[in-house]
Amino acid sequence: LLLRYGPLAYFHRSQRA
């Protein structure tokens, strides 16, 4: 999942939490 979007997507999603 993370690999598909990349680390950037994961970081952004974390901030939107």
Contacts in CASP RR format, 6 or more apart in sequence:
PFRMAT RR
TARGET T0000
AUTHOR 0000-0000-0000
METHOD contacts of the structure
MODEL  1
LLLRYGPLAYFHRSQRA
2 9 0 8 1.000
2 10 0 8 1.000
END
